[in-house]
């Protein structure tokens, strides 16, 4: 078989694999739990000039909804310091939650992480330290498949509780996020085969 034909077949297989993963991510975005848990973990989504990003705010709002339903009495906000930031993302999230009436004693912040895998591993360390066993993971629907895979890899016993009020509402932003998540989910899945 000619090299050109081989490359064509590899290309088709790669495209098929990415399409399959996009479908898996889309389907998983509808998996939703409100199971009683030891803690609610909110994955970070950035701040700017001391203000929560709209995406992060909706994740926090969802955790407050779960808290008020009695799903858990403890929330971990994740997210460290961005460039030139005086306050961590998680500290800003904490202040927002407290302004909404959540007692400070019910909030834990993790301010060392910058990426999803670090959000999860740092939260797992906190849970282990406090002898917490179960968690509900809060993020955007399309982020959930990758986040849960990372949680599984980290040994975190959790269930997904994607935001119902995601800022990704119109077609183009949703498609961009789906493509982004498909790329990173697929990359990690391929890398895990060789590790």
N, C-alpha and C positions, 0 to 999 in steps of 0.2 A: 504494500500500500504506500502511495506517495505521501511525503511529509505534509503536503498541503491538505490532503484528505484527512490525515490523522489530526492535524490542528483543527480542522473544521469539526470533526467528531468531538474532540475535547471541548471546543467552544460551545457546541450544542449541549453537551453534558453539563457544562458549567452553568449555562443559562437555565437549563432545566432544574438544576440543583437550587439556584437562587430563587426561581419562581416557586418551587416547592416550599422553600423556607419562608418566602413571603406569605404564602397561603397558611402555613403553620402558625406564623406570628399573628396573622389576622384572626385566625380561628381562636387562638389562645387569648386574644384581647378580650373575649367575652367571658372568660372564666373568672368568676367573682365569688368571694367569700366574705361573710361577716361572722366568722367563727370566733368564739371567745378565746382569747390568747393572753399570754403573759405580757406581751408588749406589742405596740404598733410601731413599725419602723418606716419612717418617711425618707425616701431616697432624695438626695439633694438635686436642685435644678438651677442653682445660681441666683445671685443678687447683683444689683448694679447701684453704686452710690448709696448703699445702705437700704435699698428698696428690693423687696422680693420680686423675682421675675414672675410674670403672670402664670407660668407653668408651675413653678414652685408653690405659689400661693394656692393654686387649686389642689395640689397634693396635700398641703397643710390643712386646707379646709376639709378635705375628705377625712383626714385623720381626726379632726375635731368632731366631725359627724359620727365617726366610729366610737370615739371616746364618749360622747354624749349618749350614745345608745347603750353604753355599758359593756362594750366589746372588750375593752382593756382600760385599766386605770393608769397605764404608763405609756408615754410616747417617747421614742428616740428620734430626734431630728439629726440628720446627717449633713455634712458639708463643711469643708475647711475654709481657708483664707484664699481669696483670689488676689490678683495683682493689685497692690496698693490698698488692700482692704484693712481697715482697722478692726472691724468685727467679722467674725466667721459667718458663713451662710447659716449655720445651725443656730448661732446666737440670735441672729435677726429673726429666724423662724420662731425661736422660743419667745422672743419679745412680742411677736405678732400673736402667738397662741395665748400668752398671758393677758394681752389686751382684750382677747375674746373670752376671758374668764377661766382659763385653765390654770389651776394652782401650780406654782413653780415646783413644788415637791413632786409633781406628777410628770415632770419633763426632764429628760436627760438629753444632753447634747454631745455629739461626736464631732470634733472640729479638726481632725487630722486628715480627712480624706478629700480627694479631688475627683475621683472616678467611681463608677458604680461598684466595681469589685472592691474598692477600698471602703465605700459606704457600708457594704455588706460585711467585710471581714472585721472592720472596727466595731460594728454593731454586735457581731458575734462575740467578740472579746468582752464587751460590756455585759451581754447576756450571760456569758459563762461566769463572769465575776459576781453577778447578782443572782446566780442560780436560776435563771429564767430558761425555760425550755421551748416555748412556742411563740411564734410571731405572725402578725399579719403584715405583709409587705405592701406599701402604698407607693404607686408610681403611675405613669400614664399607661393606658391600655397596650399600646404597641411596644412599650419598654418591658412589659411583664415577662415575656418568654425568655428574653436574655437574662433579665434580673433573677428569675427563678432558677435558671440553669447555673448562674454564678452562685446563688445561694446553696443549691444542691452540692456544688463543687466545694463550697466552704463548710459544709456540714450544718447549715442553718436549717432548722425545722420550721418552715413557714408556708403560708398560703398566700395567694395573690388577692389583693383588694384594689383593683385599678380605679382611678378616679372616674366618677360619673360625669364630671364637669370639666373634662380636658379642654385646654385651650386649642387643641388641634381639632377644629370643627369643620372647616371648609376643605374641599377636595385637595387642593395643592399642598397645604401644610401637612395634611394627613399622609399624602403620598410621599412627600419628602421624608417624613419621620419613618414611614414604613420602609423606604429604601435604605435609610440610614441604619435602622435596626436590622434589616436583612443582611446588610454588608457586615456589620460587627458580629452578629450572631453566627453567620456562616464562617467568618474568619476564625472565631474562637472554636467552633465545632471542628473545623479542618485542623487547626493547631493541636487540638486535644487528641487527635488520632496519632500524631507523631510524638506525643509526650508520654 
